[in-house]
Amino acid sequence: MKTVLVTAYAVNPYKGSEDGMGWNFILQIARSAQVIAVTRANNQPAIDRYWAEHPELDSLRQRIRFLYFDWPAWLRFWKKGPLLSMIYYYGWQLSLALWLWPQRLPVQLVHNLNFHNDWTPTFLWLLGKPLVWGPVGHHPAVPEAALRPFGRGALLKDRFLWALKRAFWALDPFLSLTKRRAAHVLCMNPSAARVLGLAPHRYTIVPSVASEPVSLAEMVPTGSGSAEVDTSEADCFRVLSVGRFVPLKGFTSTVRAFGQFHRQLSRAEQSRVRLTLVGSGPAEPLIRQLLAQEGLMDCTDIINWLPKHEVADCYRSASVFLFPSHEGAGMVVAEAMSYGLPVLCWDNEGPGQLVPPDSELRVPDTDLTAGEVQMARHLLRLFRHPDYLRHESQLARQRFETAFAWSVRGEQIRQIYAGIPGIQTS
């Protein structure tokens, strides 16, 4: 069995998003290879605690050796906000490779796992081993209409970030070196392969998101959810959306689409529908204001934070997952499909690439106003036609089982490693 060096800036078994992806990818890699995993020092307490709480994973733990690397505190005091954090990450990547180089670790393959940016390089090629890079990708530019409610500052910030990405893609010599030296690149979606100019044989589409399987029994509401979500409402048509309250996630479209759907219902029907928003962030005041304008405050639950098992109850009690996000991925999409929830989203290279190809619930995002009207029509059809809802639910569950269970992602990685000359994993 070969040994793989995996570097992951963000690893935390108790968190979702980037941190949870890092943790789960490492576990999956360890099922077919010995792993030396390097991450930031601040992740060690959570990792040690998780191992202590899960002795049943001891055999897997024996395959993983964690190393911790970070700059001294006096060198990272300025790491604040997205831009400075990205500068720090760039420096961390370079200094990490220089720290690893003299150690001559006994590995046959190196894998730079996260952050999942296709516009910042890895320097692991300095180690002289076959390099796997990714999954990498980027968030597409958010449509101007989606940013308008958040003010001119939100538009300027998004466009500045896009200009920065283009500069890296075009001008960064180390990014060019990363592309040339990588034995294989894992791309989150086709857009990443396009901007990097990769030949077809040099990359594989590997979404960064996945989730654990949910049994049919676990899909039934337990009745023990939070007080804010009544899981006993068996006849309730609950529309769920989960994520940070920021412009990227499209919660303003969520509210407007649900509002148009709600206004098409009779009073009796309105009493059977609810909108549940799980998340927090700087856009919450605007979202609440929009809910009031749409007359939806009485049929909406806003939940800022829940422990993981209660978020699961939100999925169980929902009928459909409304997620008009403009991001390039979406962990919550995989989670929703694991519970058999139909996902109503934009037809983009983020969530639109994740949902079932045969689903009718992808909506063009070229005109947001028209798209929100179309989303409302989909909600109405799902509400009034149970057979259609069941069909879309079955598609979501099948899509999860074939493409978004963590075991599927682990098998993808194993096959990619095996295809690299001189690399063997069992």
C-alpha positions in Angstrom: 0.0 0.0 0.0 1.4 3.4 -1.0 1.6 6.5 1.1 0.1 9.8 0.1 0.9 13.2 1.5 -2.3 15.3 1.7 -2.2 19.0 2.5 -5.4 20.6 3.6 -5.6 24.1 5.0 -9.0 23.5 6.5 -9.8 20.3 8.3 -12.4 20.0 11.1 -14.7 17.0 11.7 -17.2 19.1 13.6 -17.7 21.7 10.8 -19.3 21.7 7.4 -18.2 23.4 4.2 -14.5 23.5 3.5 -13.5 22.1 6.9 -15.8 19.2 6.7 -14.8 18.5 3.1 -11.2 18.4 4.1 -11.9 15.9 6.9 -14.0 13.6 4.9 -11.7 13.6 1.9 -8.8 12.5 4.1 -10.9 9.7 5.6 -11.8 8.4 2.1 -8.2 8.6 0.9 -7.2 6.5 3.9 -9.5 3.7 2.9 -7.1 2.8 0.1 -3.8 4.3 1.1 -1.6 5.3 4.0 -2.0 9.0 4.6 0.3 11.7 6.0 -2.1 14.7 6.4 -0.8 18.2 7.0 -3.1 21.0 8.2 -3.0 24.1 10.3 -2.1 23.8 13.9 -5.5 25.3 15.1 -7.2 22.2 13.7 -5.5 19.8 16.1 -7.8 20.1 19.1 -10.9 19.2 17.1 -9.1 16.3 15.4 -7.8 14.9 18.6 -11.2 15.2 20.3 -13.0 13.5 17.4 -10.6 10.5 17.5 -11.1 10.2 21.2 -14.9 10.3 20.8 -14.9 7.7 18.0 -12.9 4.6 19.0 -14.8 2.6 16.3 -12.6 4.4 13.8 -9.4 3.3 15.3 -8.5 1.0 12.4 -8.9 4.0 10.0 -7.0 6.2 12.4 -4.0 3.9 12.2 -3.7 4.7 8.5 -3.5 8.5 9.0 -0.7 10.5 10.5 -1.5 14.2 11.1 1.2 16.8 11.0 0.5 20.4 11.9 2.1 23.5 10.4 1.4 27.2 10.9 3.1 30.6 11.1 3.9 32.0 14.5 1.1 34.1 16.0 3.1 37.3 15.6 3.3 36.7 11.9 -0.4 36.1 11.4 -2.1 38.8 13.5 -3.1 40.7 10.3 -5.0 37.7 8.8 -8.5 39.3 8.8 -11.1 39.4 6.1 -11.3 37.5 2.8 -8.5 39.3 1.0 -5.9 39.2 3.8 -6.8 35.6 4.5 -6.2 34.7 0.9 -2.8 36.4 1.0 -2.0 34.4 4.1 -3.2 31.2 2.5 -0.9 31.9 -0.5 2.1 32.4 1.9 1.1 29.3 3.9 1.2 27.2 0.8 4.7 28.3 -0.1 6.1 28.1 3.4 4.5 24.7 3.9 6.3 23.2 0.8 9.6 24.7 2.0 9.0 23.2 5.5 8.2 19.8 4.0 11.0 19.7 1.5 14.0 18.9 3.9 11.9 16.2 5.7 11.9 13.8 2.8 8.8 12.1 3.9 8.4 8.5 2.6 5.5 9.2 0.2 4.9 8.3 -3.4 2.2 10.9 -4.2 1.4 14.4 -3.0 -2.2 15.8 -3.0 -3.0 19.5 -2.4 -6.6 19.2 -1.2 -8.0 22.6 -0.2 -8.8 25.5 -0.2 -10.7 24.7 -3.3 -9.5 27.7 -5.4 -8.4 27.3 -9.0 -6.7 30.7 -8.9 -4.1 30.2 -6.2 -1.3 27.8 -6.7 0.1 24.9 -4.7 3.9 24.6 -4.3 3.9 20.8 -3.5 5.6 20.2 -6.9 8.8 21.3 -5.1 8.8 17.9 -3.4 9.5 16.2 -6.7 6.6 13.7 -6.4 3.6 13.1 -8.7 1.1 15.9 -7.8 -2.7 15.7 -7.6 -4.3 19.1 -7.3 -7.9 19.7 -6.1 -10.8 19.6 -6.3 -10.4 23.2 -7.4 -12.9 25.6 -8.8 -14.3 29.1 -8.3 -17.6 30.9 -7.7 -18.9 32.4 -10.9 -19.6 36.2 -11.0 -22.9 36.9 -9.2 -25.5 38.5 -11.6 -25.7 42.3 -11.1 -29.5 42.0 -10.4 -28.8 39.7 -7.5 -26.3 42.1 -5.9 -28.4 45.3 -6.4 -30.5 44.9 -3.2 -27.2 44.8 -1.2 -25.9 48.1 -2.4 -23.1 49.3 -4.7 -20.5 48.1 -2.3 -21.5 44.4 -2.8 -21.2 44.8 -6.6 -17.8 46.5 -6.4 -16.6 43.8 -4.0 -17.7 40.9 -6.3 -16.3 42.5 -9.4 -13.0 43.3 -7.7 -12.7 39.7 -6.6 -13.4 38.6 -10.2 -10.7 41.0 -11.5 -8.3 39.5 -9.0 -9.1 35.9 -10.2 -8.5 36.9 -13.8 -5.2 38.4 -12.9 -4.1 35.2 -11.2 -5.2 33.0 -14.1 -3.4 35.2 -16.6 -0.3 36.4 -14.7 0.7 34.2 -11.8 3.8 32.2 -12.8 3.4 29.9 -9.9 -0.2 29.0 -11.0 1.2 28.2 -14.4 3.8 26.0 -12.8 1.2 24.2 -10.7 -0.9 23.5 -13.9 2.2 22.1 -15.7 3.6 20.1 -12.9 0.3 18.5 -11.7 0.0 14.9 -12.8 -3.8 15.3 -12.5 -6.2 18.0 -11.6 -9.6 17.5 -9.9 -12.0 20.1 -11.2 -15.2 20.9 -9.3 -17.0 21.6 -12.6 -16.2 22.2 -16.3 -15.7 25.9 -15.7 -12.5 25.2 -13.7 -11.1 23.2 -16.6 -11.9 25.9 -19.0 -10.3 28.8 -17.1 -7.2 26.7 -16.4 -6.9 25.6 -20.1 -6.6 21.9 -19.2 -6.5 19.2 -21.9 -9.2 16.5 -21.3 -6.8 13.8 -20.3 -5.3 16.0 -17.5 -8.4 16.5 -15.4 -11.4 14.7 -13.9 -14.7 16.4 -12.8 -14.8 15.7 -9.0 -17.3 17.9 -7.1 -15.9 18.9 -3.7 -19.2 18.2 -2.0 -20.6 14.9 -0.7 -22.5 13.7 2.3 -23.1 10.6 4.4 -26.0 8.2 3.3 -29.3 8.5 5.1 -31.4 5.4 5.6 -35.1 5.4 4.8 -35.9 5.2 8.5 -33.8 8.3 9.2 -35.7 10.3 6.6 -38.9 10.2 8.8 -39.1 13.2 11.1 -38.3 12.2 14.7 -40.6 14.7 16.4 -37.7 15.7 18.6 -36.6 18.7 16.5 -36.1 22.3 17.8 -39.0 24.2 19.1 -38.7 26.5 16.1 -39.6 23.8 13.6 -42.6 21.7 14.4 -41.9 18.4 12.8 -45.3 17.0 13.8 -47.0 19.0 10.9 -47.5 16.0 8.7 -49.5 17.8 6.1 -47.2 20.8 6.0 -45.5 21.7 2.7 -42.2 23.1 4.0 -39.8 24.9 1.7 -36.3 24.8 3.2 -33.1 26.8 2.4 -29.9 26.5 4.3 -26.7 28.7 4.1 -25.0 31.9 5.0 -27.0 35.1 4.7 -24.7 36.7 2.1 -25.4 37.9 -1.5 -23.8 34.8 -3.1 -26.4 32.5 -1.6 -29.4 34.2 -3.3 -31.7 34.3 -0.3 -33.5 37.4 -1.8 -34.6 35.2 -4.7 -35.7 32.5 -2.2 -38.0 35.0 -0.5 -39.4 36.5 -3.7 -40.0 33.1 -5.4 -41.7 31.8 -2.2 -43.8 35.0 -2.0 -45.1 34.6 -5.5 -45.9 31.0 -4.9 -47.7 31.9 -1.6 -49.8 34.5 -3.3 -51.2 32.0 -5.8 -52.6 29.8 -3.0 -56.1 29.9 -1.4 -56.2 30.8 2.3 -56.7 27.1 3.1 -53.6 26.2 1.1 -51.6 29.0 2.6 -52.2 27.5 6.1 -50.4 24.3 4.9 -47.1 25.9 3.6 -44.1 27.3 5.4 -40.7 28.7 4.5 -37.7 27.7 6.8 -34.4 29.6 6.5 -31.5 28.1 8.4 -28.4 30.3 8.6 -27.0 33.6 9.7 -25.0 36.5 8.2 -24.8 40.2 7.4 -27.8 40.0 5.0 -30.3 38.9 7.7 -31.8 42.4 8.2 -32.4 42.8 4.5 -33.9 39.3 4.3 -36.3 40.1 7.2 -37.2 43.4 5.6 -38.0 41.6 2.3 -40.1 38.9 4.2 -42.1 41.7 5.8 -42.6 43.4 2.4 -43.8 40.1 0.9 -46.2 39.5 3.8 -44.4 36.2 4.8 -43.3 36.8 8.4 -46.2 34.7 9.8 -45.3 31.7 7.6 -41.5 31.8 7.8 -39.1 30.4 10.4 -35.6 31.9 10.6 -33.2 29.7 12.5 -29.7 31.2 13.0 -28.0 28.1 14.4 -28.9 24.5 15.2 -26.8 21.5 16.3 -26.2 19.0 13.5 -28.9 16.5 14.5 -31.5 19.3 14.6 -30.5 20.5 11.1 -31.2 16.9 10.1 -34.7 17.3 11.4 -35.1 20.3 9.2 -34.2 18.2 6.2 -36.6 15.4 7.3 -39.5 17.8 7.8 -39.0 19.6 4.5 -40.8 18.9 1.2 -38.4 20.7 -1.2 -35.0 22.5 -1.0 -35.1 25.9 -2.6 -31.5 27.0 -3.3 -31.1 29.8 -5.8 -27.4 30.2 -5.0 -24.8 31.6 -7.4 -21.9 29.7 -5.9 -19.7 27.1 -7.6 -20.7 24.2 -5.4 -22.9 23.8 -2.4 -22.5 21.2 0.4 -26.1 21.6 1.4 -27.3 20.4 -2.0 -25.6 17.0 -1.4 -27.1 16.9 2.1 -30.6 17.7 0.8 -30.5 15.0 -1.8 -29.4 12.5 0.8 -32.8 13.0 2.4 -34.5 12.7 -1.0 -35.4 16.4 -1.2 -35.9 17.8 -4.7 -33.6 20.8 -5.2 -34.9 23.8 -7.0 -32.0 26.0 -8.2 -30.5 28.0 -10.9 -29.2 26.2 -14.0 -25.6 27.2 -13.4 -22.2 25.5 -13.0 -22.7 25.3 -9.2 -25.9 23.7 -7.8 -27.2 23.3 -11.4 -24.4 20.8 -12.1 -25.0 18.9 -8.9 -28.7 18.1 -9.2 -30.1 15.2 -11.2 -29.6 15.7 -15.0 -33.2 14.6 -15.6 -34.7 17.0 -13.0 -37.0 19.7 -14.3 -36.2 22.0 -11.4 -33.2 23.9 -12.9 -34.1 27.5 -13.8 -32.1 29.8 -16.2 -30.5 32.7 -14.3 -30.2 35.0 -17.3 -33.2 37.0 -16.0 -33.6 36.8 -12.3 -37.1 38.3 -12.2 -38.4 35.8 -14.8 -36.5 33.0 -13.0 -38.1 33.7 -9.7 -41.5 33.6 -11.4 -40.5 30.2 -12.8 -39.4 28.9 -9.4 -42.7 29.9 -8.0 -44.5 27.9 -10.7 -42.3 24.9 -9.8 -43.2 25.2 -6.2 -46.9 25.4 -7.1 -46.6 22.2 -9.2 -44.7 20.4 -6.5 -47.3 21.4 -3.9 -50.4 20.5 -5.9 -49.1 17.4 -7.6 -47.8 14.8 -5.1 -46.8 12.4 -7.9 -44.5 15.0 -9.4 -43.0 15.7 -6.0 -42.4 12.0 -5.5 -40.8 11.7 -8.9 -38.4 14.5 -8.2 -37.7 13.1 -4.8 -36.7 9.8 -6.3 -34.4 11.5 -8.8 -32.7 13.4 -6.0 -32.2 10.2 -3.9 -30.8 8.3 -6.9 -28.5 11.2 -7.8 -27.1 11.2 -4.3 -26.5 7.5 -4.2 -24.7 7.4 -7.5 -22.7 10.6 -7.3 -22.7 12.3 -3.9 -22.1 9.7 -1.1 -18.7 10.1 0.4 -17.9 6.5 -0.5 -18.4 7.4 -4.2 -16.0 10.3 -3.8 -13.5 8.0 -2.2 -13.7 5.5 -5.1 -13.2 8.3 -7.6 -10.0 9.3 -5.8 -8.7 5.7 -5.6 -9.2 5.3 -9.4 -7.5 8.6 -10.1 -4.5 7.7 -8.0 -4.3 4.3 -9.6 -4.2 6.0 -13.1 -1.0 7.9 -12.3 2.1 6.0 -13.5 4.0 4.3 -10.7 1.2 4.7 -8.1 -0.6 1.7 -6.7 -3.2 1.7 -4.0 -5.2 -1.3 -2.8 
